[in-house]
């Protein structure tokens, strides 16, 4: 499992070896470098990361609770693969939780927060920022969720997001950014207007559309979008 420069810095900067390993593995899964169904060997991971097996095993247990890996008796651990019904469940939960966060956040969004949201969307419009698009997307939604003032709610939203982000990445890279980005601007305009019902409507449709995309990718099995029927 080759490390990028950010992951090397991560391993060297976090006091807890378990937390450092957890961050590296989680990022590799979410970013798609560890693909759905890929076998995870603790000995190999430990050797690649220059640590003992213990922090790797501890990290894998946490990732299993987050739904990112699956541990099978006598078969070992694999990166989890989502089924269509699981996609439906995850996005139904995201809609419920992020609508709650949105409802709490919109009336109190500050001018600074709205300015940051607009700046992020402007950057996302720039084709030169395509490599950073998913990170910017996360920051945009995080501003809204964080403004809810409920850190435990934000934590649960982040766990759900991580479970589907790898599939969203594959689909957006293959099919384009225009549709999701148009909805982001609609959501921003509703937030800026303090129009909570409109913001709720846009957010729900945004996630319903994303759920359909993710289900199509998950149905492909190999981590690629399913081919249309002839």
C-alpha positions in Angstrom: 0.0 0.0 0.0 2.1 2.9 -1.2 1.8 6.1 0.8 1.4 9.6 -0.6 3.2 12.6 1.0 0.2 13.7 3.1 -0.1 10.2 4.6 3.6 10.1 5.4 3.2 13.4 7.3 0.1 12.0 9.0 1.9 9.0 10.3 4.6 11.2 11.7 2.5 13.8 13.2 -0.3 12.0 15.2 0.8 10.7 18.6 -1.4 7.6 18.6 -0.2 5.1 16.1 -3.7 3.6 15.9 -5.2 6.9 15.0 -2.6 7.5 12.4 -3.1 4.1 10.8 -6.9 4.6 11.0 -6.6 7.9 9.1 -4.4 6.5 6.4 -6.7 3.5 5.8 -9.9 5.5 5.9 -8.5 8.0 3.4 -7.3 5.2 1.1 -10.8 3.6 1.1 -12.7 6.9 0.7 -10.4 8.0 -2.1 -10.7 4.7 -3.9 -7.1 3.6 -3.7 -8.3 0.6 -1.7 -11.2 -0.6 -3.8 -14.5 -2.4 -2.8 -13.9 -6.1 -2.2 -10.1 -5.7 -1.9 -8.5 -8.0 0.7 -6.7 -6.2 3.6 -3.8 -8.2 5.1 -2.8 -6.8 8.5 0.8 -8.1 8.2 1.3 -6.4 4.8 -0.3 -3.1 6.0 1.8 -3.1 9.1 4.9 -3.6 7.0 3.9 -0.9 4.5 3.2 1.6 7.3 6.2 0.6 9.4 4.3 -0.4 12.5 3.2 -3.4 14.5 0.1 -5.5 13.8 -1.7 -4.2 16.9 -2.6 -0.6 15.7 -3.6 -2.1 12.3 -6.0 -4.5 13.9 -7.4 -1.8 16.2 -7.9 0.5 13.2 -9.7 -2.3 11.2 -12.1 -2.8 14.1 -13.1 0.9 14.0 -13.4 0.8 10.2 -15.7 -2.2 10.5 -18.0 -0.3 12.9 -18.0 2.6 10.4 -19.1 0.2 7.7 -16.0 0.7 5.5 -14.6 -2.8 5.9 -16.1 -6.2 6.5 -14.5 -8.9 8.6 -15.3 -12.5 7.6 -14.6 -15.5 9.8 -11.8 -17.6 8.3 -11.6 -15.2 5.3 -10.1 -12.1 6.7 -11.0 -8.5 6.1 -12.1 -6.8 2.9 -13.1 -3.3 1.9 -16.9 -3.3 2.1 -19.1 -3.3 -1.0 -22.4 -1.6 -0.9 -25.6 -3.3 -2.2 -28.4 -1.2 -3.7 -30.6 -1.6 -0.5 -27.7 -0.4 1.6 -27.3 2.7 -0.6 -31.0 3.4 -0.1 -30.7 3.1 3.6 -27.5 5.2 3.9 -29.0 8.1 1.8 -32.3 8.0 3.7 -30.3 8.5 6.9 -28.2 11.2 5.3 -31.3 13.1 4.1 -32.8 12.9 7.6 -29.7 14.0 9.4 -28.5 16.6 7.0 -32.0 18.1 6.6 -32.0 18.4 10.4 -28.6 20.1 10.3 -29.7 22.4 7.5 -32.9 23.4 9.3 -30.8 24.4 12.4 -28.0 26.1 10.4 -29.7 28.2 7.8 -31.3 30.9 10.1 -27.9 31.5 11.8 -25.5 31.3 8.9 -23.1 34.3 9.2 -22.0 36.5 6.4 -18.5 35.0 6.7 -19.9 31.4 6.4 -22.0 32.4 3.3 -18.9 34.1 1.8 -16.9 30.9 2.3 -19.6 28.8 0.7 -19.8 31.1 -2.3 -15.9 31.1 -2.6 -15.9 27.3 -2.5 -18.5 27.0 -5.2 -16.7 29.5 -7.4 -13.6 27.4 -7.1 -15.5 24.2 -7.9 -16.7 25.9 -11.1 -13.1 26.2 -12.3 -12.1 23.2 -14.4 -8.5 23.6 -13.1 -9.9 22.6 -9.7 -11.3 19.3 -10.8 -8.7 17.3 -8.8 -9.8 19.2 -5.6 -13.5 19.1 -6.4 -14.5 16.4 -3.9 -12.6 18.0 -1.1 -14.2 21.3 -1.9 -17.6 19.6 -2.0 -17.0 18.2 1.5 -16.0 21.6 2.8 -19.1 23.2 1.3 -21.5 20.8 3.0 -19.4 20.8 6.2 -19.9 24.6 6.6 -23.7 24.0 6.7 -23.6 21.0 8.9 -21.1 22.6 11.3 -23.4 25.7 11.6 -26.0 23.4 13.1 -24.1 23.6 16.4 -24.5 19.9 17.1 -21.1 18.2 16.9 -22.5 14.7 17.5 -24.9 15.2 14.6 -22.0 16.3 12.4 -20.0 13.2 13.5 -22.8 10.9 12.4 -23.2 12.6 9.1 -19.4 12.3 8.4 -19.6 8.5 9.0 -22.4 8.1 6.5 -20.6 10.3 4.0 -17.4 8.3 4.2 -19.4 5.1 3.4 -20.6 6.4 0.0 -17.9 8.9 -1.0 -15.7 6.4 -2.8 -18.7 5.5 -5.1 -19.6 9.2 -5.6 -16.0 9.8 -6.7 -16.2 7.1 -9.4 -19.5 8.3 -10.8 -18.6 12.1 -10.8 -15.3 11.4 -12.5 -17.0 9.3 -15.2 -20.2 11.3 -15.7 -19.3 14.9 -14.9 -19.9 17.7 -12.4 -22.5 19.9 -14.0 -25.7 18.4 -12.4 -24.4 18.2 -8.8 -22.8 21.7 -9.1 -26.0 23.3 -10.3 -27.7 21.9 -7.2 -25.0 23.2 -5.0 -25.6 26.7 -6.3 -29.4 26.3 -5.8 -28.7 25.2 -2.2 -26.4 28.2 -1.6 -29.0 30.7 -3.0 -31.7 29.2 -0.7 -29.3 29.4 2.3 -28.4 33.0 1.5 -32.1 33.9 1.2 -32.8 32.1 4.6 -35.4 30.1 2.7 -35.4 26.9 4.9 -38.2 25.0 3.0 -36.5 25.7 -0.4 -33.1 24.6 1.0 -34.6 21.4 2.4 -36.2 20.7 -1.0 -33.0 21.2 -2.9 -30.9 19.2 -0.4 -33.4 16.2 -0.6 -33.4 16.2 -4.4 -29.6 16.5 -4.4 -29.2 13.4 -2.2 -31.9 11.5 -4.1 -30.1 12.1 -7.4 -26.7 11.2 -5.8 -28.3 8.0 -4.3 -29.3 6.9 -7.8 -25.8 7.5 -9.1 -24.2 5.6 -6.2 -26.6 2.7 -6.6 -25.6 2.5 -10.3 -21.9 2.4 -9.4 -22.4 -0.2 -6.6 -24.4 -2.4 -9.0 -21.4 -2.5 -11.3 -19.6 -4.7 -8.7 -16.1 -3.8 -9.9 -16.3 -0.2 -8.6 -17.2 1.1 -12.0 -20.7 2.4 -13.2 -22.9 -0.4 -14.4 -23.2 -0.7 -18.2 -26.7 0.3 -19.5 -28.9 -2.6 -20.7 -28.9 -3.1 -24.5 
